[in-house]
């Protein structure tokens, strides 16, 4: 059974930091490119960052570049998103996403709220 379980979300003040985790099981994690997406209320889901299967390549949404860092530990079947200098506009549900060939999987999401 494939599972992607996000954790680490919560309420943080502007300028603060959070670290999201995505624990994967039920598929060969090291073969899959992994991504973080987010969806704010009333908005479409958008790509935040992507990391290749070997972690040699990463890409970021322009709005998060320089503030967010995506990483993965293939030995632990886990992906991370370190988020620094958070802004109110980063408030959203954050989802992890796995893709390889014709297969893709979504997690259930974790809420991140940036507010004073």
N, C-alpha and C positions, 0 to 999 in steps of 0.2 A: 504494500500500500504506500503510495507516494504521499509524502508530507513535507510541507514547507511551513515552519512555525517561526513567526516573527516575535521578537520581544525587545524590550528596552525603551518603548515609547513612554510618553508621559507629559506632564505640564512643566514648562521651563520658562524662565524670564528671557526677554530679549537680550541677546549677547551671550546667553548660556550655551551649554553643550549637552549633547546626548549621544549615546552609542547604541545603534540598533544592531541586533543579531538576527540571523535567519538560519535556523537549524534544519538541515535536509535529511531525508531518509527515504528509502524505497526506490532509489535510482542511483546510477553511477555518477555521483556528484562531480567527480574530477573531469568528466567528459563534457560538462555543460557550461556554457557561458551563463553568467548570472547577472541579474540587474535589480536595481531598486526603482520602483515607480511610486508616484504619489497622486492622490486625488483629493483636492480641496472641495468643500461644499459648493455645489453648483457649477463645478468645473470638470473638464475632461481629465482622465488619467494621463499623467505625463511622465516621461522617462526622466529619472534623476541621474542615474549613473549605471555603467555597465563595466563588467570585468570579464576578461577572457578565461577560458578553462584553466590555462596555466598561470594566470595572473600577470602575464607579460604586458597585457594591453588594458588600458582603462579609458573610459570616455565619460564626460560629464555634461549635464545641462549647463548652459551658460550662466544661469542664475545661481548655481551652486558651486561653480568652479572656484577653487581657492578656499572654500569654506568646508566642503564635504570631502571625505576620503573613503573610497570603497576598497575593500580588501577581502581576502578569503583565506581559509585554512583548509586545504583539501584533506589533511589528515583527520580533521575534526568534522568534516562535512558541514562547514559553517561559513557563512558570508557575513560581513560587517559593513556598517556605514557609520563612520565617525562624523558627527555634525557639530561644527563649531560656529560661533558668532551667529546663532540662530536669530531669525527675524520673524515677525508676525506672519509674513507672507509664506513662511515655511510650514504653517499649520496645515495639516492634511493627514489622511490615513496613508501610511507607507506600506507598500507591498513588495515582497520579493518575488522574483520571476526567474525560472530556469528554462533554458532553451538549448536544443541540440537536434539537428536534423529536422525531422517532422514532429518532434516531441516538445511540448512546453507545459509548464506547470506554474500555478499561482499559489501564493500563500493567502491567508485570511486577512492579513493586514494588522498594523498596530498604529494607534492614534498618537500623533505628535501635536501638541498645542503649545504655541509660543505666545505668551501673554503676560503682562505685568499685573 
